[in-house]
């Protein structure tokens, strides 16, 4: 079996160490998580699909990890260890095309 596509999102909202950061502080964070999940669903990726590993990490708790990879501004969306976007909600069409490529889907099958 091929290695799964590793998607990591570092966000500043939600539980951070011993406190919670309100979603209003970074609406882009929640939108990025939701968009990524929706794009995966559109590509036929279901929960517990062995082809994809999606991890959402609190940026503050994993700041050194994010910073060491160049992730300075949440939300940071990484695909297979490379930054896809940071500080903004990614473009849906570009995200879908990139994930389709990583999943080895044809453009027709991915509807991109």
N, C-alpha and C positions, 0 to 999 in steps of 0.2 A: 504494500500500500504506500502511496506517495505521502510525503510529509504534509501535515495539515497547514493551511494558510493561517498564520498567526497574526491576529488583529488585536492591538492593545490601544485602549483609549485612556489617557490620563486626564481626569477632570478635577476641577477645583470645588465642585458642589457636592453636597451629600456628606456622608460621614468622613471626617478627616481627623485621624488620631482619636482624640477624646472629645471632639466637638463636631457640630454639624454646621455646614455652610449652606445658607439658603439658596435655592435654585435661582432666585432673582439676581444673585450676584454674578451669575454666568449662564445666561440663557443659552448661549452657544454650546455649552457643555452638554446640556440635556438634549438639545436639538441634534448634536453630533451623534450621541448614543442612539437616539431614536432613528435618525436617518440611516445609520449603519445597519441597524437591525432590519429596517424596512427594505433596504437594498439587498441584504442577504436573503430575506424572504422572497423578494422578487426573482432572485437568481435560483430559487428552489432549495435553499439551505434551510433545513428545519432544526429544531432544538436537538442538541446532542449529535449533530451531524459530524462524522469523523473527519470530514474534509476541512473544517474550520474550527479554530479555537479563538473565541472572542473573550477578551478579558477587559474589564473596566476597573481601573485602579485609581485610588485617591492620589491626586498630584502631590499634596503636601507630604503624605507618608512615603511616597516613592519619588520624591523630588530629586535625590541624587541619581537615581536610575534614569529618570526622564532627562535631567540636565546632561548626563553623560552621553546621551544619544542625540543631544541638540534640541530637546523639547523644553523651550523656555517659557512658552505662553500657552496655558490651557485654553481650550481643549487641544490635546496633542493626539493625533490619530496616526498610529504606526501600522504599517503592513509589512510583515516579515522583517522586522527590525529597522525599516527605513521610514522616515517621517513622510507621511502623505500630506498632512496639513496640520497647522497649528494656529491657534488664536482666532479661527473663523470656523463657520460651518462649511464643510467641504461641498464642492459642486457635485450634485447627485449624479449627473451623467458621467463625469470623470471618475467618480468613485465606483460607479457600477461597471464602467469599462475596465478599470484596474482590477477589481475583484473578479470579473469574468475572465480576464487574462490569467490571473493567479490560479483560478479554478479550472483552467484549460477548457473553458466553454467557448463555443463558436459565437461570433457576434449575433448570428440568427437565433441561436438558442438562448442567448442572454438578452435579446431584444434591445441591443444598444446600437 
